[in-house]
């Protein structure tokens, strides 16, 4: 019988899988104590998260490219450095919380591994790479009873609470449409291209195999990183994934959205390797509480909705407007002017946020759940990523959110969950 060779890499993967069945309860941290925080993805966006959390104890920094993370290493010379998050989680027994700032395709893997060890988790948007992963991450968070937060900082802003109070007060009457747009990816990263044929040398500081993680193996090319991985199906989630969880989270709050009943997308050419240059995604939502059925339309790549006749200006590169029976909210501007003149805003009743990262820290120390905790963030991410499924399906999809199933195109359900490279499982 052939003897199977167990390498360090397969041992670590096996250990992670073996531990997945056991969930460790989080350690109690008092409000006056500092959290011991580990950062996975210490360069790029990770540096911004570190700055927001610098008053806690940054005890470990993990990045597959130590040159990319050099600035963070310099700021926290006493933090232990790692390339593999699994090694870090195995060795660093005193970690209370983990911040996940990796590319999208790694989010669920790092988050779940940390939560199953009883670590509180802050994960960058769009929470996960697939619809199934988004639901699974929320399930694990509930099982582990940990504090969580998705990295869509705008949700903590006062303007979101103002908008909720105005719309709930009837400022524009029943809301029947919402339009959201962004200029991304234009000028940010390439989309609508094929896989490059050139093979470049892997930078000495980069562990390319670890960077790929669960994604299919491919030769290294500088077209994939840093930052520009967002436009590649295997690594990122396109313009909708990148900005959708920022721009749509407030919409979910303002008009109390749950799962849509359908989604359809139109776009420029959808490539096998990259997202299209521009797209429009239409969601239909049923009536909710005291609110009527609603149409939500997403635009990217520089596409925009029709300018409301009540507005005399030019729509900006990014924005949102709500269409109600009595008027329009363009951002936080009430239109038409006559409606704004007659309307008296309500008193501020919703609690204001101490700050997006501060919400999470407070929750980690026993406070109330953060505003983008994984129960809420999972729903937003599922709906956002369902739009990417519609891009690939090429037809209107009927959606059963409770069952997480597309009911009118069975083969499209395969797009709700991706296949992982050998050795990687969730």
C-alpha positions as CSV (number, residue, x, y, z in Angstrom):
1,X,0.0,0.0,0.0
2,X,1.4,3.4,-0.9
3,X,2.2,5.5,2.1
4,X,0.7,9.0,2.1
5,X,3.1,11.7,2.9
6,X,1.8,14.3,5.3
7,X,3.4,17.7,4.7
8,X,3.3,20.7,7.1
9,X,0.7,22.3,4.8
10,X,-1.7,19.3,4.7
11,X,-1.3,18.9,8.5
12,X,-2.4,22.4,9.1
13,X,-5.3,22.1,6.8
14,X,-6.3,18.8,8.5
15,X,-6.0,20.4,11.9
16,X,-8.2,23.2,10.8
17,X,-10.8,20.8,9.5
18,X,-10.7,18.6,12.6
19,X,-11.2,21.6,14.8
20,X,-14.1,22.9,12.8
21,X,-16.5,20.6,14.6
22,X,-15.7,22.0,18.0
23,X,-16.6,25.6,18.9
24,X,-14.8,27.3,21.7
25,X,-16.7,29.9,23.7
26,X,-15.2,33.4,23.8
27,X,-13.1,34.7,26.8
28,X,-14.8,37.4,28.8
29,X,-13.2,40.8,28.5
30,X,-14.3,43.6,30.8
31,X,-15.1,47.1,29.5
32,X,-11.9,48.4,31.2
33,X,-9.6,45.8,29.8
34,X,-7.9,46.0,26.4
35,X,-8.6,43.4,23.7
36,X,-5.7,41.3,22.4
37,X,-6.2,41.7,18.6
38,X,-4.7,39.9,15.7
39,X,-4.8,41.4,12.2
40,X,-5.0,39.0,9.1
41,X,-4.1,41.1,6.1
42,X,-1.9,43.6,7.8
43,X,-1.1,45.7,4.7
44,X,-3.5,47.7,2.5
45,X,-6.9,48.1,4.2
46,X,-5.6,46.3,7.2
47,X,-3.4,49.3,8.0
48,X,-6.5,51.5,8.2
49,X,-8.2,49.0,10.5
50,X,-5.1,48.9,12.7
51,X,-5.2,52.7,13.0
52,X,-8.8,52.6,14.3
53,X,-7.9,49.9,16.8
54,X,-4.5,51.1,18.0
55,X,-5.7,51.8,21.5
56,X,-6.3,48.1,22.0
57,X,-3.4,45.5,22.2
58,X,-2.2,44.6,18.7
59,X,-0.5,41.3,19.5
60,X,-0.2,39.6,16.1
61,X,0.1,40.6,12.5
62,X,-0.4,38.2,9.7
63,X,0.1,38.8,6.0
64,X,1.2,36.6,3.0
65,X,3.4,39.5,1.8
66,X,5.7,41.0,4.4
67,X,6.8,43.8,2.1
68,X,3.1,44.9,1.7
69,X,2.7,44.7,5.5
70,X,6.0,46.4,6.4
71,X,4.4,49.7,7.5
72,X,2.2,47.9,10.0
73,X,5.1,45.8,11.2
74,X,7.1,49.0,11.9
75,X,4.2,50.6,13.9
76,X,3.9,47.5,16.1
77,X,7.3,46.0,16.5
78,X,6.3,43.9,19.5
79,X,3.5,42.1,17.6
80,X,4.4,38.6,16.5
81,X,4.5,38.3,12.7
82,X,3.0,35.5,10.6
83,X,2.3,34.6,7.0
84,X,-0.2,31.8,7.6
85,X,-3.3,32.7,9.7
86,X,-3.7,29.0,10.7
87,X,-0.3,28.9,12.3
88,X,-1.1,32.2,14.0
89,X,-4.4,30.9,15.4
90,X,-2.7,27.7,16.6
91,X,0.2,29.5,18.4
92,X,-1.5,32.7,19.7
93,X,-3.7,31.3,22.5
94,X,-4.4,34.7,24.1
95,X,-6.0,36.4,21.1
96,X,-9.4,37.8,22.0
97,X,-10.4,39.1,18.5
98,X,-9.3,38.9,14.9
99,X,-9.6,41.5,12.1
100,X,-9.9,40.1,8.6
101,X,-8.6,42.4,5.9
102,X,-7.7,39.9,3.2
103,X,-9.0,39.8,-0.3
104,X,-12.7,38.6,-0.6
105,X,-12.0,35.0,-1.4
106,X,-10.3,34.4,2.0
107,X,-12.9,36.2,4.2
108,X,-15.0,33.2,5.2
109,X,-12.1,30.9,5.8
110,X,-10.3,33.2,8.2
111,X,-13.5,34.4,9.9
112,X,-14.9,30.9,10.5
113,X,-11.5,29.5,11.7
114,X,-11.3,32.4,14.2
115,X,-14.9,32.2,15.4
116,X,-14.7,28.5,16.0
117,X,-11.8,29.2,18.4
118,X,-14.0,31.7,20.3
119,X,-12.4,34.8,18.8
120,X,-14.5,37.9,18.1
121,X,-14.3,38.9,14.4
122,X,-14.3,42.1,12.4
123,X,-14.3,41.2,8.7
124,X,-14.1,43.6,5.8
125,X,-16.9,43.9,3.3
126,X,-18.4,42.2,1.4
127,X,-18.2,39.7,4.3
128,X,-17.7,36.7,2.0
129,X,-17.2,35.7,-1.6
130,X,-20.4,33.7,-2.1
131,X,-24.0,33.7,-1.0
132,X,-23.6,30.3,0.8
133,X,-20.5,31.5,2.6
134,X,-22.4,34.6,3.9
135,X,-25.1,32.5,5.4
136,X,-22.5,30.0,6.9
137,X,-20.5,32.8,8.5
138,X,-23.6,34.1,10.3
139,X,-24.4,30.6,11.5
140,X,-21.0,30.1,13.0
141,X,-21.1,33.5,14.7
142,X,-24.4,32.6,16.4
143,X,-23.0,29.2,17.4
144,X,-19.8,30.7,18.8
145,X,-21.6,33.6,20.5
146,X,-18.9,36.0,19.5
147,X,-19.1,39.7,18.7
148,X,-18.9,40.6,15.0
149,X,-18.8,43.5,12.6
150,X,-18.5,43.9,8.8
151,X,-16.3,46.6,7.6
152,X,-18.8,49.0,6.1
153,X,-18.0,52.1,8.1
154,X,-20.8,54.3,6.8
155,X,-23.5,52.3,8.6
156,X,-22.3,54.0,11.9
157,X,-22.8,57.5,10.5
158,X,-25.4,60.0,11.9
159,X,-26.8,60.6,8.4
160,X,-28.0,57.0,8.2
161,X,-30.0,57.5,11.4
162,X,-31.3,60.9,10.2
163,X,-32.5,59.3,7.0
164,X,-34.2,56.4,8.8
165,X,-36.0,58.9,11.1
166,X,-37.2,61.1,8.2
167,X,-38.4,58.2,6.0
168,X,-40.1,56.4,8.9
169,X,-41.8,59.7,9.8
170,X,-43.3,59.9,6.3
171,X,-41.1,62.6,4.8
172,X,-41.5,61.3,1.3
173,X,-44.5,59.0,1.9
174,X,-44.5,55.3,1.1
175,X,-41.2,54.4,-0.7
176,X,-41.6,52.4,-3.9
177,X,-38.2,52.7,-5.6
178,X,-34.6,53.1,-4.6
179,X,-31.7,53.8,-7.1
180,X,-28.1,53.3,-6.1
181,X,-25.1,53.9,-8.3
182,X,-21.3,54.0,-8.4
183,X,-18.5,54.8,-10.8
184,X,-16.5,51.7,-9.9
185,X,-14.6,50.0,-11.4
186,X,-13.8,52.9,-13.7
187,X,-10.4,54.3,-12.8
188,X,-10.1,51.9,-9.8
189,X,-9.3,48.4,-11.3
190,X,-9.7,46.6,-14.6
191,X,-12.7,44.4,-15.5
192,X,-14.0,43.0,-18.8
193,X,-10.7,41.4,-19.7
194,X,-9.4,37.9,-20.2
195,X,-6.7,36.1,-18.1
196,X,-3.2,37.2,-18.9
197,X,-0.9,34.7,-20.7
198,X,2.4,36.1,-19.3
199,X,3.9,34.4,-16.2
200,X,5.7,36.8,-13.9
201,X,8.2,36.0,-11.2
202,X,6.6,35.8,-7.8
203,X,8.0,38.6,-5.5
204,X,10.3,37.1,-2.9
205,X,8.3,38.5,-0.1
206,X,5.0,37.0,-1.3
207,X,3.7,33.4,-0.6
208,X,1.6,33.0,-3.7
209,X,0.2,29.7,-2.7
210,X,-1.1,31.1,0.5
211,X,-2.5,34.2,-1.3
212,X,-4.4,31.9,-3.6
213,X,-5.8,30.0,-0.7
214,X,-9.0,28.2,-1.8
215,X,-9.0,29.8,-5.3
216,X,-8.0,27.7,-8.3
217,X,-4.3,27.5,-8.9
218,X,-2.8,29.7,-11.6
219,X,0.6,31.2,-12.5
220,X,1.4,34.5,-10.8
221,X,0.9,37.7,-12.7
222,X,1.0,41.3,-11.5
223,X,-2.5,41.8,-13.0
224,X,-4.0,40.1,-9.8
225,X,-2.6,42.2,-7.0
226,X,-2.5,44.3,-5.0
227,X,-5.9,45.9,-4.9
228,X,-6.9,45.0,-8.5
229,X,-7.9,41.4,-7.5
230,X,-11.4,42.9,-7.0
231,X,-12.3,42.6,-10.7
232,X,-11.5,38.8,-10.9
233,X,-14.2,36.3,-10.3
234,X,-11.9,33.9,-8.4
235,X,-10.7,36.5,-5.9
236,X,-13.0,39.5,-5.7
237,X,-16.7,40.4,-6.0
238,X,-16.6,43.2,-8.6
239,X,-18.1,46.6,-8.2
240,X,-21.3,45.3,-6.7
241,X,-19.5,43.4,-4.0
242,X,-17.0,46.1,-3.3
243,X,-19.4,49.0,-2.9
244,X,-22.8,47.3,-2.5
245,X,-22.3,46.4,1.2
246,X,-21.4,50.1,1.8
247,X,-24.2,51.7,-0.2
248,X,-27.0,49.1,0.3
249,X,-26.7,48.6,4.1
250,X,-28.3,52.0,4.8
251,X,-31.1,51.1,2.3
252,X,-31.8,47.9,4.2
253,X,-32.1,50.0,7.4
254,X,-34.2,52.8,5.9
255,X,-36.8,50.7,4.1
256,X,-36.5,47.6,6.3
257,X,-35.5,45.1,3.6
258,X,-35.3,41.4,3.9
259,X,-34.7,39.0,1.1
260,X,-35.9,39.9,-2.4
261,X,-38.4,37.8,-4.4
262,X,-36.4,38.2,-7.7
263,X,-33.2,39.6,-9.2
264,X,-32.1,40.2,-12.7
265,X,-29.1,41.8,-14.3
266,X,-28.0,43.5,-17.6
267,X,-24.4,44.2,-18.4
268,X,-21.7,44.6,-20.9
269,X,-20.0,41.3,-21.8
270,X,-19.5,38.9,-18.9
271,X,-16.1,37.3,-19.2
272,X,-15.0,34.0,-17.7
273,X,-12.3,35.6,-15.7
274,X,-13.5,39.1,-14.8
275,X,-16.7,41.0,-14.0
276,X,-18.3,43.1,-16.7
277,X,-17.3,46.7,-17.3
278,X,-20.7,48.0,-16.3
279,X,-24.0,46.5,-15.1
280,X,-27.5,47.2,-13.9
281,X,-29.1,44.9,-11.3
282,X,-32.8,45.0,-10.4
283,X,-34.2,43.6,-7.2
284,X,-37.8,43.2,-6.3
285,X,-38.8,43.1,-2.6
286,X,-42.2,42.3,-1.2
287,X,-44.3,44.4,1.2
288,X,-42.7,44.7,4.7
289,X,-44.4,45.8,7.9
290,X,-46.0,49.1,6.9
291,X,-44.1,49.5,3.7
292,X,-45.2,48.6,0.1
293,X,-43.4,46.4,-2.4
294,X,-40.2,48.0,-3.6
295,X,-37.9,48.0,-6.6
296,X,-34.2,48.5,-5.9
297,X,-31.9,49.2,-8.9
298,X,-28.1,49.1,-8.8
299,X,-25.9,50.7,-11.4
300,X,-22.1,50.5,-11.8
301,X,-19.3,51.3,-14.2
302,X,-20.4,54.9,-14.6
303,X,-24.1,54.1,-15.4
304,X,-26.6,56.1,-13.6
305,X,-30.4,56.3,-13.1
306,X,-32.5,59.0,-14.7
307,X,-32.0,62.3,-13.0
308,X,-35.2,63.0,-10.9
309,X,-37.1,66.0,-12.5
310,X,-37.2,67.6,-9.0
311,X,-33.4,67.9,-9.1
312,X,-31.8,70.7,-11.1
313,X,-28.2,69.5,-10.8
314,X,-26.1,66.6,-12.2
315,X,-26.0,63.3,-10.4
316,X,-22.5,62.6,-8.9
317,X,-20.3,59.6,-9.5
318,X,-21.8,57.8,-6.5
319,X,-25.2,58.2,-4.9
320,X,-28.6,57.0,-3.8
321,X,-32.1,58.3,-4.1
322,X,-35.4,57.1,-2.7
323,X,-38.7,57.6,-4.6
324,X,-41.8,58.0,-2.4
325,X,-45.4,59.0,-3.1
326,X,-44.8,62.5,-1.6
327,X,-41.2,63.2,-2.7
328,X,-37.7,62.1,-3.2
329,X,-34.7,61.8,-0.8
330,X,-31.5,62.4,-2.8
331,X,-28.9,61.5,-0.3
332,X,-30.2,63.4,2.7
333,X,-31.8,66.2,0.6
334,X,-35.6,66.2,0.5
335,X,-37.1,67.1,-2.9
336,X,-39.0,68.9,-4.3
337,X,-38.3,72.1,-2.5
338,X,-42.0,72.7,-1.8
339,X,-42.1,69.5,0.2
340,X,-38.9,70.4,2.0
341,X,-40.4,73.7,3.0
342,X,-43.5,72.3,4.5
343,X,-42.0,69.3,6.2
344,X,-40.9,69.5,9.8
345,X,-38.2,66.8,10.6
346,X,-38.9,64.6,13.6
347,X,-36.9,64.6,16.9
348,X,-33.8,62.4,16.9
349,X,-34.8,59.2,18.6
350,X,-32.3,56.5,17.3
351,X,-29.2,56.0,19.4
352,X,-26.1,57.5,17.7
353,X,-23.0,55.4,17.1
354,X,-19.7,55.8,19.0
355,X,-18.0,54.9,15.7
356,X,-17.9,51.8,13.5
357,X,-14.8,50.1,15.1
358,X,-15.8,51.4,18.5
359,X,-19.2,49.6,18.2
360,X,-17.3,46.3,17.6
361,X,-14.9,46.8,20.5
362,X,-17.8,47.6,22.8
363,X,-19.6,44.4,21.7
364,X,-16.4,42.4,22.2
365,X,-16.4,43.6,25.8
366,X,-20.0,42.6,26.5
367,X,-21.9,45.6,25.1
368,X,-24.8,45.6,22.6
369,X,-24.3,44.0,19.2
370,X,-22.6,46.2,16.5
371,X,-24.6,47.8,13.8
372,X,-23.2,45.5,11.0
373,X,-23.0,42.3,13.1
374,X,-22.9,39.2,11.0
375,X,-26.6,38.5,11.4
376,X,-27.4,41.8,9.7
377,X,-24.3,41.8,7.4
378,X,-25.0,38.3,6.2
379,X,-28.4,39.3,4.8
380,X,-26.9,42.4,3.1
381,X,-24.1,40.3,1.7
382,X,-26.3,37.5,0.5
383,X,-28.5,40.0,-1.4
384,X,-25.5,41.8,-2.9
385,X,-23.8,38.7,-4.0
386,X,-27.0,37.3,-5.5
387,X,-26.7,40.1,-8.0
388,X,-23.4,38.6,-9.1
389,X,-25.2,35.3,-9.6
390,X,-27.7,37.0,-11.8
391,X,-24.9,38.4,-13.9
392,X,-23.7,34.9,-14.7
393,X,-27.1,33.4,-15.0
394,X,-28.2,35.8,-17.7
395,X,-31.9,35.8,-16.8
396,X,-34.4,36.9,-14.1
397,X,-34.1,34.7,-11.1
398,X,-36.9,34.0,-8.6
399,X,-35.5,33.8,-5.1
400,X,-36.6,31.9,-2.0
401,X,-34.5,33.6,0.6
402,X,-35.5,31.4,3.5
403,X,-34.5,28.2,1.6
404,X,-31.5,30.0,0.0
405,X,-32.7,28.7,-3.4
406,X,-33.3,29.9,-6.9
407,X,-36.7,28.4,-7.8
408,X,-36.9,29.0,-11.6
409,X,-33.4,28.0,-12.8
410,X,-32.0,25.0,-10.9
411,X,-28.6,25.1,-12.5
412,X,-28.1,28.7,-11.2
413,X,-28.1,27.3,-7.7
414,X,-24.6,26.0,-8.4
415,X,-23.4,29.6,-8.5
416,X,-24.5,30.2,-4.9
417,X,-21.4,28.3,-3.6
418,X,-18.0,28.0,-5.3
419,X,-15.7,25.0,-5.5
420,X,-12.5,25.2,-3.4
421,X,-9.0,24.1,-4.3
422,X,-8.0,20.7,-2.9
423,X,-7.2,20.9,0.7
424,X,-9.5,23.8,1.5
425,X,-12.9,23.2,3.0
426,X,-15.5,25.1,5.0
